[in-house]
Amino acid sequence: MKGNATSWAVLGTGAVVTAVGRLVGGSLGAGITGFGLAHMALGILDQFRPSVRR
């Protein structure tokens, strides 16, 4: 798993958004947490995607 700067940025942003969602709490916090977790999943998946260089 090598990853580039964009993958790490998406993963880090997702972690921050997830933490904010946990702090907010309630129904709104659950939605924010899910949004952050989705960003984390996409950042991790992007790290495994092969890059095409021409």
PQR file of N, CA, C, O and H, with PARSE charges and radii, in Angstrom:
ATOM      1  N   MET A   1       0.861  -1.174   0.000 -0.4000 1.5000
ATOM      2  CA  MET A   1       0.000   0.000   0.000 -0.0000 2.0000
ATOM      3  C   MET A   1       0.901   1.229   0.000  0.5500 1.7000
ATOM      4  O   MET A   1       1.504   1.577   1.015 -0.5500 1.4000
ATOM      5  N   LYS A   2       0.978   1.871  -1.148 -0.4000 1.5000
ATOM      6  CA  LYS A   2       1.863   3.016  -1.255 -0.0000 2.0000
ATOM      7  C   LYS A   2       1.094   4.313  -1.049  0.5500 1.7000
ATOM      8  O   LYS A   2       1.426   5.079  -0.144 -0.5500 1.4000
ATOM      9  H   LYS A   2       0.488   1.588  -1.973  0.4000 1.0000
ATOM     10  N   GLY A   3       0.091   4.576  -1.850 -0.4000 1.5000
ATOM     11  CA  GLY A   3      -0.724   5.777  -1.684 -0.0000 2.0000
ATOM     12  C   GLY A   3       0.003   7.043  -2.097  0.5500 1.7000
ATOM     13  O   GLY A   3       1.229   7.128  -2.018 -0.5500 1.4000
ATOM     14  H   GLY A   3      -0.179   3.954  -2.584  0.4000 1.0000
ATOM     15  N   ASN A   4      -0.760   8.011  -2.533 -0.4000 1.5000
ATOM     16  CA  ASN A   4      -0.170   9.294  -2.876 -0.0000 2.0000
ATOM     17  C   ASN A   4      -0.728  10.359  -1.939  0.5500 1.7000
ATOM     18  O   ASN A   4      -1.487  10.054  -1.019 -0.5500 1.4000
ATOM     19  H   ASN A   4      -1.755   7.942  -2.597  0.4000 1.0000
ATOM     20  N   ALA A   5      -0.356  11.581  -2.176 -0.4000 1.5000
ATOM     21  CA  ALA A   5      -0.750  12.662  -1.271 -0.0000 2.0000
ATOM     22  C   ALA A   5      -2.261  12.857  -1.244  0.5500 1.7000
ATOM     23  O   ALA A   5      -2.823  13.167  -0.194 -0.5500 1.4000
ATOM     24  H   ALA A   5       0.260  11.829  -2.924  0.4000 1.0000
ATOM     25  N   THR A   6      -2.921  12.682  -2.376 -0.4000 1.5000
ATOM     26  CA  THR A   6      -4.374  12.853  -2.421 -0.0000 2.0000
ATOM     27  C   THR A   6      -5.076  11.805  -1.573  0.5500 1.7000
ATOM     28  O   THR A   6      -6.020  12.119  -0.848 -0.5500 1.4000
ATOM     29  H   THR A   6      -2.464  12.430  -3.230  0.4000 1.0000
ATOM     30  N   SER A   7      -4.622  10.568  -1.659 -0.4000 1.5000
ATOM     31  CA  SER A   7      -5.223   9.498  -0.860 -0.0000 2.0000
ATOM     32  C   SER A   7      -5.087   9.786   0.629  0.5500 1.7000
ATOM     33  O   SER A   7      -6.031   9.604   1.397 -0.5500 1.4000
ATOM     34  H   SER A   7      -3.855  10.313  -2.247  0.4000 1.0000
ATOM     35  N   TRP A   8      -3.909  10.233   1.024 -0.4000 1.5000
ATOM     36  CA  TRP A   8      -3.678  10.536   2.437 -0.0000 2.0000
ATOM     37  C   TRP A   8      -4.495  11.738   2.882  0.5500 1.7000
ATOM     38  O   TRP A   8      -4.959  11.786   4.021 -0.5500 1.4000
ATOM     39  H   TRP A   8      -3.142  10.380   0.399  0.4000 1.0000
ATOM     40  N   ALA A   9      -4.675  12.710   1.990 -0.4000 1.5000
ATOM     41  CA  ALA A   9      -5.475  13.889   2.330 -0.0000 2.0000
ATOM     42  C   ALA A   9      -6.934  13.516   2.531  0.5500 1.7000
ATOM     43  O   ALA A   9      -7.573  13.996   3.468 -0.5500 1.4000
ATOM     44  H   ALA A   9      -4.298  12.671   1.064  0.4000 1.0000
ATOM     45  N   VAL A  10      -7.469  12.664   1.661 -0.4000 1.5000
ATOM     46  CA  VAL A  10      -8.859  12.220   1.800 -0.0000 2.0000
ATOM     47  C   VAL A  10      -9.020  11.405   3.079  0.5500 1.7000
ATOM     48  O   VAL A  10     -10.011  11.558   3.793 -0.5500 1.4000
ATOM     49  H   VAL A  10      -6.950  12.274   0.901  0.4000 1.0000
ATOM     50  N   LEU A  11      -8.065  10.555   3.366 -0.4000 1.5000
ATOM     51  CA  LEU A  11      -8.112   9.741   4.580 -0.0000 2.0000
ATOM     52  C   LEU A  11      -8.035  10.618   5.833  0.5500 1.7000
ATOM     53  O   LEU A  11      -8.784  10.401   6.786 -0.5500 1.4000
ATOM     54  H   LEU A  11      -7.260  10.431   2.786  0.4000 1.0000
ATOM     55  N   GLY A  12      -7.152  11.589   5.837 -0.4000 1.5000
ATOM     56  CA  GLY A  12      -7.023  12.490   6.986 -0.0000 2.0000
ATOM     57  C   GLY A  12      -8.260  13.359   7.176  0.5500 1.7000
ATOM     58  O   GLY A  12      -8.715  13.564   8.301 -0.5500 1.4000
ATOM     59  H   GLY A  12      -6.544  11.766   5.063  0.4000 1.0000
ATOM     60  N   THR A  13      -8.804  13.869   6.068 -0.4000 1.5000
ATOM     61  CA  THR A  13     -10.028  14.672   6.154 -0.0000 2.0000
ATOM     62  C   THR A  13     -11.176  13.834   6.705  0.5500 1.7000
ATOM     63  O   THR A  13     -11.966  14.313   7.518 -0.5500 1.4000
ATOM     64  H   THR A  13      -8.434  13.702   5.154  0.4000 1.0000
ATOM     65  N   GLY A  14     -11.263  12.594   6.266 -0.4000 1.5000
ATOM     66  CA  GLY A  14     -12.298  11.703   6.778 -0.0000 2.0000
ATOM     67  C   GLY A  14     -12.155  11.449   8.267  0.5500 1.7000
ATOM     68  O   GLY A  14     -13.151  11.358   8.985 -0.5500 1.4000
ATOM     69  H   GLY A  14     -10.620  12.205   5.606  0.4000 1.0000
ATOM     70  N   ALA A  15     -10.921  11.335   8.732 -0.4000 1.5000
ATOM     71  CA  ALA A  15     -10.700  11.121  10.165 -0.0000 2.0000
ATOM     72  C   ALA A  15     -11.134  12.336  10.978  0.5500 1.7000
ATOM     73  O   ALA A  15     -11.733  12.200  12.045 -0.5500 1.4000
ATOM     74  H   ALA A  15     -10.112  11.409   8.150  0.4000 1.0000
ATOM     75  N   VAL A  16     -10.824  13.521  10.465 -0.4000 1.5000
ATOM     76  CA  VAL A  16     -11.220  14.748  11.168 -0.0000 2.0000
ATOM     77  C   VAL A  16     -12.741  14.893  11.185  0.5500 1.7000
ATOM     78  O   VAL A  16     -13.321  15.225  12.218 -0.5500 1.4000
ATOM     79  H   VAL A  16     -10.337  13.632   9.599  0.4000 1.0000
ATOM     80  N   VAL A  17     -13.383  14.646  10.051 -0.4000 1.5000
ATOM     81  CA  VAL A  17     -14.845  14.763   9.974 -0.0000 2.0000
ATOM     82  C   VAL A  17     -15.506  13.722  10.875  0.5500 1.7000
ATOM     83  O   VAL A  17     -16.522  14.010  11.508 -0.5500 1.4000
ATOM     84  H   VAL A  17     -12.912  14.377   9.211  0.4000 1.0000
ATOM     85  N   THR A  18     -14.944  12.521  10.939 -0.4000 1.5000
ATOM     86  CA  THR A  18     -15.490  11.493  11.820 -0.0000 2.0000
ATOM     87  C   THR A  18     -15.398  11.919  13.283  0.5500 1.7000
ATOM     88  O   THR A  18     -16.340  11.722  14.050 -0.5500 1.4000
ATOM     89  H   THR A  18     -14.119  12.287  10.425  0.4000 1.0000
ATOM     90  N   ALA A  19     -14.274  12.496  13.665 -0.4000 1.5000
ATOM     91  CA  ALA A  19     -14.106  12.957  15.046 -0.0000 2.0000
ATOM     92  C   ALA A  19     -15.091  14.077  15.371  0.5500 1.7000
ATOM     93  O   ALA A  19     -15.659  14.107  16.463 -0.5500 1.4000
ATOM     94  H   ALA A  19     -13.508  12.655  13.042  0.4000 1.0000
ATOM     95  N   VAL A  20     -15.296  14.999  14.427 -0.4000 1.5000
ATOM     96  CA  VAL A  20     -16.263  16.080  14.652 -0.0000 2.0000
ATOM     97  C   VAL A  20     -17.664  15.509  14.793  0.5500 1.7000
ATOM     98  O   VAL A  20     -18.434  15.959  15.642 -0.5500 1.4000
ATOM     99  H   VAL A  20     -14.835  14.975  13.541  0.4000 1.0000
ATOM    100  N   GLY A  21     -18.002  14.532  13.979 -0.4000 1.5000
ATOM    101  CA  GLY A  21     -19.319  13.903  14.071 -0.0000 2.0000
ATOM    102  C   GLY A  21     -19.544  13.220  15.403  0.5500 1.7000
ATOM    103  O   GLY A  21     -20.648  13.246  15.947 -0.5500 1.4000
ATOM    104  H   GLY A  21     -17.377  14.167  13.289  0.4000 1.0000
ATOM    105  N   ARG A  22     -18.498  12.609  15.923 -0.4000 1.5000
ATOM    106  CA  ARG A  22     -18.616  11.958  17.233 -0.0000 2.0000
ATOM    107  C   ARG A  22     -18.804  12.989  18.335  0.5500 1.7000
ATOM    108  O   ARG A  22     -19.506  12.729  19.312 -0.5500 1.4000
ATOM    109  H   ARG A  22     -17.602  12.587  15.481  0.4000 1.0000
ATOM    110  N   LEU A  23     -18.184  14.154  18.189 -0.4000 1.5000
ATOM    111  CA  LEU A  23     -18.324  15.207  19.191 -0.0000 2.0000
ATOM    112  C   LEU A  23     -19.709  15.850  19.157  0.5500 1.7000
ATOM    113  O   LEU A  23     -20.246  16.224  20.200 -0.5500 1.4000
ATOM    114  H   LEU A  23     -17.613  14.365  17.395  0.4000 1.0000
ATOM    115  N   VAL A  24     -20.289  15.980  17.960 -0.4000 1.5000
ATOM    116  CA  VAL A  24     -21.602  16.603  17.824 -0.0000 2.0000
ATOM    117  C   VAL A  24     -22.675  15.724  18.477  0.5500 1.7000
ATOM    118  O   VAL A  24     -23.522  16.220  19.220 -0.5500 1.4000
ATOM    119  H   VAL A  24     -19.852  15.677  17.113  0.4000 1.0000
ATOM    120  N   GLY A  25     -22.632  14.427  18.197 -0.4000 1.5000
ATOM    121  CA  GLY A  25     -23.582  13.500  18.787 -0.0000 2.0000
ATOM    122  C   GLY A  25     -24.972  13.628  18.178  0.5500 1.7000
ATOM    123  O   GLY A  25     -25.215  14.495  17.338 -0.5500 1.4000
ATOM    124  H   GLY A  25     -21.943  14.025  17.594  0.4000 1.0000
ATOM    125  N   GLY A  26     -25.859  12.775  18.599 -0.4000 1.5000
ATOM    126  CA  GLY A  26     -27.232  12.803  18.121 -0.0000 2.0000
ATOM    127  C   GLY A  26     -27.360  12.333  16.681  0.5500 1.7000
ATOM    128  O   GLY A  26     -26.453  11.712  16.127 -0.5500 1.4000
ATOM    129  H   GLY A  26     -25.661  12.071  19.281  0.4000 1.0000
ATOM    130  N   SER A  27     -28.503  12.642  16.090 -0.4000 1.5000
ATOM    131  CA  SER A  27     -28.793  12.227  14.729 -0.0000 2.0000
ATOM    132  C   SER A  27     -27.884  12.938  13.716  0.5500 1.7000
ATOM    133  O   SER A  27     -27.393  12.318  12.772 -0.5500 1.4000
ATOM    134  H   SER A  27     -29.240  13.147  16.540  0.4000 1.0000
ATOM    135  N   LEU A  28     -27.671  14.209  13.916 -0.4000 1.5000
ATOM    136  CA  LEU A  28     -26.792  14.964  13.020 -0.0000 2.0000
ATOM    137  C   LEU A  28     -25.363  14.444  13.121  0.5500 1.7000
ATOM    138  O   LEU A  28     -24.680  14.304  12.106 -0.5500 1.4000
ATOM    139  H   LEU A  28     -28.069  14.713  14.682  0.4000 1.0000
ATOM    140  N   GLY A  29     -24.919  14.165  14.311 -0.4000 1.5000
ATOM    141  CA  GLY A  29     -23.572  13.632  14.505 -0.0000 2.0000
ATOM    142  C   GLY A  29     -23.387  12.274  13.847  0.5500 1.7000
ATOM    143  O   GLY A  29     -22.307  11.971  13.340 -0.5500 1.4000
ATOM    144  H   GLY A  29     -25.474  14.279  15.135  0.4000 1.0000
ATOM    145  N   ALA A  30     -24.430  11.457  13.850 -0.4000 1.5000
ATOM    146  CA  ALA A  30     -24.356  10.152  13.199 -0.0000 2.0000
ATOM    147  C   ALA A  30     -24.188  10.318  11.691  0.5500 1.7000
ATOM    148  O   ALA A  30     -23.437   9.573  11.061 -0.5500 1.4000
ATOM    149  H   ALA A  30     -25.308  11.703  14.262  0.4000 1.0000
ATOM    150  N   GLY A  31     -24.880  11.283  11.120 -0.4000 1.5000
ATOM    151  CA  GLY A  31     -24.735  11.545   9.689 -0.0000 2.0000
ATOM    152  C   GLY A  31     -23.354  12.061   9.342  0.5500 1.7000
ATOM    153  O   GLY A  31     -22.766  11.652   8.340 -0.5500 1.4000
ATOM    154  H   GLY A  31     -25.489  11.889  11.631  0.4000 1.0000
ATOM    155  N   ILE A  32     -22.834  12.956  10.165 -0.4000 1.5000
ATOM    156  CA  ILE A  32     -21.491  13.501   9.936 -0.0000 2.0000
ATOM    157  C   ILE A  32     -20.446  12.398  10.090  0.5500 1.7000
ATOM    158  O   ILE A  32     -19.486  12.333   9.322 -0.5500 1.4000
ATOM    159  H   ILE A  32     -23.311  13.288  10.979  0.4000 1.0000
ATOM    160  N   THR A  33     -20.636  11.538  11.082 -0.4000 1.5000
ATOM    161  CA  THR A  33     -19.707  10.426  11.297 -0.0000 2.0000
ATOM    162  C   THR A  33     -19.707   9.484  10.096  0.5500 1.7000
ATOM    163  O   THR A  33     -18.646   9.053   9.645 -0.5500 1.4000
ATOM    164  H   THR A  33     -21.415  11.591  11.706  0.4000 1.0000
ATOM    165  N   GLY A  34     -20.885   9.165   9.581 -0.4000 1.5000
ATOM    166  CA  GLY A  34     -20.974   8.300   8.406 -0.0000 2.0000
ATOM    167  C   GLY A  34     -20.306   8.913   7.193  0.5500 1.7000
ATOM    168  O   GLY A  34     -19.647   8.218   6.420 -0.5500 1.4000
ATOM    169  H   GLY A  34     -21.747   9.515   9.948  0.4000 1.0000
ATOM    170  N   PHE A  35     -20.476  10.215   7.026 -0.4000 1.5000
ATOM    171  CA  PHE A  35     -19.835  10.930   5.921 -0.0000 2.0000
ATOM    172  C   PHE A  35     -18.316  10.837   6.051  0.5500 1.7000
ATOM    173  O   PHE A  35     -17.622  10.608   5.060 -0.5500 1.4000
ATOM    174  H   PHE A  35     -21.012  10.780   7.654  0.4000 1.0000
ATOM    175  N   GLY A  36     -17.803  11.013   7.255 -0.4000 1.5000
ATOM    176  CA  GLY A  36     -16.362  10.915   7.484 -0.0000 2.0000
ATOM    177  C   GLY A  36     -15.839   9.501   7.272  0.5500 1.7000
ATOM    178  O   GLY A  36     -14.763   9.314   6.704 -0.5500 1.4000
ATOM    179  H   GLY A  36     -18.367  11.199   8.060  0.4000 1.0000
ATOM    180  N   LEU A  37     -16.596   8.505   7.728 -0.4000 1.5000
ATOM    181  CA  LEU A  37     -16.176   7.114   7.534 -0.0000 2.0000
ATOM    182  C   LEU A  37     -16.159   6.743   6.055  0.5500 1.7000
ATOM    183  O   LEU A  37     -15.302   5.979   5.611 -0.5500 1.4000
ATOM    184  H   LEU A  37     -17.470   8.658   8.190  0.4000 1.0000
ATOM    185  N   ALA A  38     -17.110   7.287   5.295 -0.4000 1.5000
ATOM    186  CA  ALA A  38     -17.121   7.031   3.851 -0.0000 2.0000
ATOM    187  C   ALA A  38     -15.875   7.623   3.201  0.5500 1.7000
ATOM    188  O   ALA A  38     -15.288   7.001   2.315 -0.5500 1.4000
ATOM    189  H   ALA A  38     -17.807   7.907   5.656  0.4000 1.0000
ATOM    190  N   HIS A  39     -15.464   8.810   3.627 -0.4000 1.5000
ATOM    191  CA  HIS A  39     -14.242   9.410   3.090 -0.0000 2.0000
ATOM    192  C   HIS A  39     -13.019   8.573   3.456  0.5500 1.7000
ATOM    193  O   HIS A  39     -12.111   8.406   2.642 -0.5500 1.4000
ATOM    194  H   HIS A  39     -15.940   9.315   4.346  0.4000 1.0000
ATOM    195  N   MET A  40     -12.998   8.050   4.674 -0.4000 1.5000
ATOM    196  CA  MET A  40     -11.872   7.207   5.072 -0.0000 2.0000
ATOM    197  C   MET A  40     -11.809   5.949   4.215  0.5500 1.7000
ATOM    198  O   MET A  40     -10.730   5.542   3.782 -0.5500 1.4000
ATOM    199  H   MET A  40     -13.736   8.186   5.335  0.4000 1.0000
ATOM    200  N   ALA A  41     -12.967   5.330   3.968 -0.4000 1.5000
ATOM    201  CA  ALA A  41     -13.002   4.121   3.138 -0.0000 2.0000
ATOM    202  C   ALA A  41     -12.528   4.431   1.719  0.5500 1.7000
ATOM    203  O   ALA A  41     -11.773   3.654   1.135 -0.5500 1.4000
ATOM    204  H   ALA A  41     -13.843   5.660   4.319  0.4000 1.0000
ATOM    205  N   LEU A  42     -12.966   5.560   1.163 -0.4000 1.5000
ATOM    206  CA  LEU A  42     -12.544   5.922  -0.186 -0.0000 2.0000
ATOM    207  C   LEU A  42     -11.046   6.236  -0.245  0.5500 1.7000
ATOM    208  O   LEU A  42     -10.387   5.915  -1.233 -0.5500 1.4000
ATOM    209  H   LEU A  42     -13.579   6.191   1.638  0.4000 1.0000
ATOM    210  N   GLY A  43     -10.507   6.858   0.802 -0.4000 1.5000
ATOM    211  CA  GLY A  43      -9.074   7.129   0.843 -0.0000 2.0000
ATOM    212  C   GLY A  43      -8.250   5.857   0.894  0.5500 1.7000
ATOM    213  O   GLY A  43      -7.203   5.761   0.253 -0.5500 1.4000
ATOM    214  H   GLY A  43     -11.042   7.119   1.605  0.4000 1.0000
ATOM    215  N   ILE A  44      -8.720   4.884   1.654 -0.4000 1.5000
ATOM    216  CA  ILE A  44      -8.009   3.600   1.741 -0.0000 2.0000
ATOM    217  C   ILE A  44      -8.090   2.857   0.414  0.5500 1.7000
ATOM    218  O   ILE A  44      -7.090   2.320  -0.063 -0.5500 1.4000
ATOM    219  H   ILE A  44      -9.571   4.962   2.175  0.4000 1.0000
ATOM    220  N   LEU A  45      -9.282   2.823  -0.182 -0.4000 1.5000
ATOM    221  CA  LEU A  45      -9.435   2.138  -1.465 -0.0000 2.0000
ATOM    222  C   LEU A  45      -8.605   2.806  -2.559  0.5500 1.7000
ATOM    223  O   LEU A  45      -8.079   2.124  -3.439 -0.5500 1.4000
ATOM    224  H   LEU A  45     -10.094   3.259   0.206  0.4000 1.0000
ATOM    225  N   ASP A  46      -8.486   4.115  -2.514 -0.4000 1.5000
ATOM    226  CA  ASP A  46      -7.701   4.834  -3.513 -0.0000 2.0000
ATOM    227  C   ASP A  46      -6.220   4.494  -3.413  0.5500 1.7000
ATOM    228  O   ASP A  46      -5.501   4.568  -4.409 -0.5500 1.4000
ATOM    229  H   ASP A  46      -8.913   4.669  -1.799  0.4000 1.0000
ATOM    230  N   GLN A  47      -5.765   4.130  -2.248 -0.4000 1.5000
ATOM    231  CA  GLN A  47      -4.359   3.762  -2.091 -0.0000 2.0000
ATOM    232  C   GLN A  47      -4.044   2.434  -2.766  0.5500 1.7000
ATOM    233  O   GLN A  47      -2.905   2.199  -3.169 -0.5500 1.4000
ATOM    234  H   GLN A  47      -6.349   4.070  -1.438  0.4000 1.0000
ATOM    235  N   PHE A  48      -5.034   1.571  -2.893 -0.4000 1.5000
ATOM    236  CA  PHE A  48      -4.812   0.267  -3.524 -0.0000 2.0000
ATOM    237  C   PHE A  48      -5.020   0.308  -5.034  0.5500 1.7000
ATOM    238  O   PHE A  48      -4.675  -0.648  -5.728 -0.5500 1.4000
ATOM    239  H   PHE A  48      -5.959   1.761  -2.565  0.4000 1.0000
ATOM    240  N   ARG A  49      -5.574   1.393  -5.550 -0.4000 1.5000
ATOM    241  CA  ARG A  49      -5.842   1.512  -6.979 -0.0000 2.0000
ATOM    242  C   ARG A  49      -4.521   1.677  -7.727  0.5500 1.7000
ATOM    243  O   ARG A  49      -3.688   2.495  -7.338 -0.5500 1.4000
ATOM    244  H   ARG A  49      -5.854   2.170  -4.986  0.4000 1.0000
ATOM    245  N   PRO A  50      -4.323   0.907  -8.796 -0.5600 1.5000
ATOM    246  CA  PRO A  50      -3.075   1.059  -9.540  0.2800 2.0000
ATOM    247  C   PRO A  50      -3.073   2.382 -10.309  0.5500 1.7000
ATOM    248  O   PRO A  50      -4.097   2.793 -10.855 -0.5500 1.4000
ATOM    249  N   SER A  51      -1.936   3.029 -10.345 -0.4000 1.5000
ATOM    250  CA  SER A  51      -1.825   4.282 -11.088 -0.0000 2.0000
ATOM    251  C   SER A  51      -1.400   3.974 -12.512  0.5500 1.7000
ATOM    252  O   SER A  51      -0.626   3.049 -12.759 -0.5500 1.4000
ATOM    253  H   SER A  51      -1.105   2.696  -9.902  0.4000 1.0000
ATOM    254  N   VAL A  52      -1.914   4.759 -13.441 -0.4000 1.5000
ATOM    255  CA  VAL A  52      -1.574   4.591 -14.841 -0.0000 2.0000
ATOM    256  C   VAL A  52      -0.677   5.742 -15.244  0.5500 1.7000
ATOM    257  O   VAL A  52      -1.085   6.903 -15.194 -0.5500 1.4000
ATOM    258  H   VAL A  52      -2.543   5.510 -13.240  0.4000 1.0000
ATOM    259  N   ARG A  53       0.529   5.430 -15.637 -0.4000 1.5000
ATOM    260  CA  ARG A  53       1.486   6.460 -16.046 -0.0000 2.0000
ATOM    261  C   ARG A  53       1.831   6.225 -17.509  0.5500 1.7000
ATOM    262  O   ARG A  53       2.132   5.108 -17.928 -0.5500 1.4000
ATOM    263  H   ARG A  53       0.860   4.487 -15.677  0.4000 1.0000
ATOM    264  N   ARG A  54       1.777   7.306 -18.269 -0.4000 1.5000
ATOM    265  CA  ARG A  54       2.066   7.180 -19.712 -0.0000 2.0000
ATOM    266  C   ARG A  54       3.338   7.892 -20.046  0.5500 1.7000
ATOM    267  O   ARG A  54       3.753   7.903 -21.205 -0.5500 1.4000
ATOM    268  H   ARG A  54       1.532   8.214 -17.929  0.4000 1.0000
TER
END
